[in-house]
Amino acid sequence: MTWIEFANLLINGLIEGLVVALPALAMTLVMGVNRFPNAASGDLLTTGAYAAVAVQWLLGWPLWAAALLGAVITAGVSVGAYRLIFRKLAGRPMVASMLAAIGLGFLLRSLISFFAGHDQRTFDLPLVRAWNFGGVRLLPTDLVIAALAAACLAGVFVLIYRTSFGRQLRAVADSADLARASGIRAGGLMISLWLLVGALSAVGGVLLGMKAVVTPDMGWESLIPAFAAMVLGGIGSPVGAVLGALLLGVVQELAVPLLGPSYKLVLAFAVLAGVLLLRPAGLMGRVQLVR
């Protein structure tokens, strides 16, 4: 492998890692606060992408406006799922919420397939040429995707670590009973959390659709890498989820010349199994929302 091939694979891996970091962070927030793996995150991602496609196709809006409305729609679906399903399962064994999330994911995927079919969809984007720097190729669209993903991640971290909402969320994650004793109203906090989770997943779906195509299975295919990134970084650690997604994205891309692109998902499974066997706490070594 030449350095030019290495540089191109590294750039692609970092961009894919930033996109995967969005659903991975959404899963981490739910895992840290509600204490169950939200297996519906991938299909919320798909919902956001299809909502944006529908808005752009039906109303002719520009992509940024379609993406915003898609995020609002997906956030509403996310909150509805919490109010109708997950809130009622609070206090029960984790497996009950996890199975409910799996069922919700199947439901969303089936509804999307029924109404939109299985054809590949694309966003209406202008055709652009890649910039070539001595063999290192950069697509302007990829730079936009990376910048938007990084901005969303930065905004979520500011929200978590620098606002009253974030302090209350961390308090609930550390001890829900102590948080209630301190006067924190968990009801409104959970609504805000699930709004954030839905919007974050929707943005990930739009960015993934910009980079590739929109299909009903795109969320399911992204779920395993996102879950692997969450485990690799440390379950419940937002910073770890992002670092895990970046590391996993780079490893997957660098392995393409050896394994081929068809084995990316297999590699994510291998990373997930290896982390669970060798270091279950992940890179950050924590099993809670934040330090």
N, C-alpha and C positions, 0 to 999 in steps of 0.2 A: 504494500500500500504506500503510495507516494504521499508527500505532505499535503499536496493539493487535494487529493481524495480524502485524506484525514480531515482537512479543514472543512471541506464541504459536508462531510458526515457529521462533524462536530457542530457546525452551524445548524444543520437540520435537526440534530438531536436536541439542541438547546431550545429551538423553537417549538418542537413537539413537546418537550418537557414543560415549557411554560403553559402550553394549552392544557396538558394533562393535569397540571398543578391546580387548575380551577376546580374541576370536580373532586380532585383529591382533597383540596382544602374544604370544600363543602361537606364531604364525607367526614373529615376530621372534626369539624365543628359539631356535627350531630353526634359523632361518637364521643366527643369530650363532654358534651352537655347532657344529651339524652341517653347515652350509654348503649347504643346499638349501631351496627353497621348499616347505613342507609343504602341498601342495594338498589333502590329506585333512582339513585343519583344519575346513573347513566341514561335512564329513560327520561328523566327531567331534562337532561342535556339534549336528547333528541327532540323533546317537546319544544324547547326553545328554538332549535334550529328550524323545525317545520313551521312554527308560528311565524318566524321571521320570513321564511320562504313564502308562506301564504299571504302575509301582509304585503310583501313586495310584488307578488303576482296579482293579487286582487286589487290593491289600491295604487300600485305603481310608486310607492314611496321609495326614497333612497335607502340604501342598506342600513345606514346608521339609525334612521328613524324606525325602520322595520325591526332592527335588533332591539331597540329600546322597548317597543311595544311587545315584542316577543319575550323580553325579560319580565315585563309586567305581567303578561299572561302566565308565564311559567311560575313566577312568584305566587300568583293567585292559586295555581294548581298545587303548589307546594304547601301553602298555608291550609288549603282545603283538605289535603291529605293529613296534615297534622291534626286539624280540628276533628275530622271525621274518624280517623284511624289511630294515629300514634298517641294522641292525648288520652284516649280511652284505654290504651295498653300500658300507660305509665304505671310503674310499680310491679308489673308482671315480669316474669323471666325474660332475659334479653332475646331468647330465641323466638318468642312470640312476635316482638316488633320486627325482628329480622325477617321472619317468614312473611309477615304482612308487607314489608317493603319489597320482597321478591314478588309477591302477588301483585302489588301496585305497579311494579315495573312491567310485568307481563300484560297487565291491563292497558297501560299507556301505550305499549308497543303494539298491541293488537288493535287499539282504536286508531292509531296512526296508520297502520297497515290497511285497515278497512277503509278509511276515508281518503288516504293519499296514495294507496297502492304501494308496490315494491319498486317502482321505477326510481332511478337515481335523479336527484334534483340538484340544481346548482343555483348559486346566487348570481344576480345580474351585476357582474363586475367588469370594469374596463380591462381590455387586454394590455398587458405590459410586458416589456422585455426585461430579461434578467441583466443585472449589471455584472460585468466580467472584470475581475481584478486578477489578471495573470492566471486564469484558470479557476479562481475561487468565484463561484456564482452566487449572486444575491438577488432574490426577487423582491421588488418593492412591496408587493403584497405580503410577503413573509415578514418584512420589517414592520409593517403596520400591525400584523397579527401579534408579533412579539411585543411591540410597544403597548398595544391595548391590553394584552394579558398581563404584562408587568405593571401597568397602571392600575388595573383592577386588583391585582394582588397587593400592591402597595396601599390602595385605598382600604382594603379589608384589614390590613395590619394596623393602619392608623385607627380604624374604627375599633379594633379589638384592644389595642394597647394605649390609646390616647383619648378615649372618650368615656363618658359615664356609662354608656351602654356596654362597652367592653369590660369595664370594671365590674359591673353587675353580672355580666355573663361569666366572667372568671370566678366570681364569688359563688354563683350557682353551680358551676362546674366543680369547684373544690368541695362544696357541701351545700346541698339544696336546703337542708334543714336549718343550718346556720344563716343562710341567705334569707330565708323566710323570717327567722327570728330577728334579723336586722332590718326588716321592713321592706325588703325587695319583693316586688310583685312579679312572680314568675310567669303569670299568664301573659301579660303584654310582652314580656321579654322573649318568651317562646315564639310568639307571633312574629316578632321582629327577626328572630333568628331564622325561622323558616322562610320568611320573605327573602332574607339575605341568601340562604341556601338555594332557593329557586332561581333568583336572579343570577347568582354566580354560575350555576349549572347552565343556564340559558346562554350566558355570554360564552362559556366554553363550547357549547354546541354551535353557535354562530361562527366562532373563530375556527373550529374544526371544519365546518362546512366551507368556509372561505379557503382553507388550505387543500381540501379534498372535495368530496361530494357529500350530499345529504341523503342518507338512507335510513330506513326504520331500525336497522341493526347497529347504527353507528354508536349509539350510547352503550349498548351491550358490549361492543368491541372495545370501548374505552373504559368500561367499568373495571376490568381486571388490571390494566395498567394503573388506574387511579387507586384501586385498593392496594395493589402492590406498593405504590409510592407511599401511601399512608402508613403501611406496616413498616416499610423500609425506613422511613423518616422517624417513626415512633408514634404509636397509636395515641391520638389525643394532642399531638404537638403540631400546631399550624406551621411553624418554621420548618419542622422536620418533614411535613408533607410536601412542601415546596422543594426543599432540597432533595427529597427522595424522588420527586417527579423529574427534576432536572437530571439527576444521576441516572435514573432509569431510562430517560429519553436518549441520553448520550450513549449509554451502554447498548441499547437496542439498535441505534443507528450504526455504531461502530462494528456491531456483530453482523450487519447485513452482508458485507463481502464474504463472510465465512459461512453463514447459515442461510442467507437469502431473506427477502422481505416477508415471506410466508411464515417465518418462524419467530416473528416479533412477539406475538402473543404467547408462544411457548416459552420464550425467554422471560417474559413477565411472570409466568407461572413458576419458572425455575427460581427467579429472584425471590418471589414470595415464599416458596417452600424453603429456600436456603435461609432466609431471615428468620422464619418461624422456628427452624431447627437450631440455628446457631446463635441468634441474638433476638429473642422474641420481643424485647423492649424497643428494638430499632436503633437507629443511629443516635437519636437524641436521648435515648435511655429513660424516657418518661412514659407513664401511662395515665396522663391526665391532660387537660386542655392546655394549660400554660404553666410556666415555672412560677 
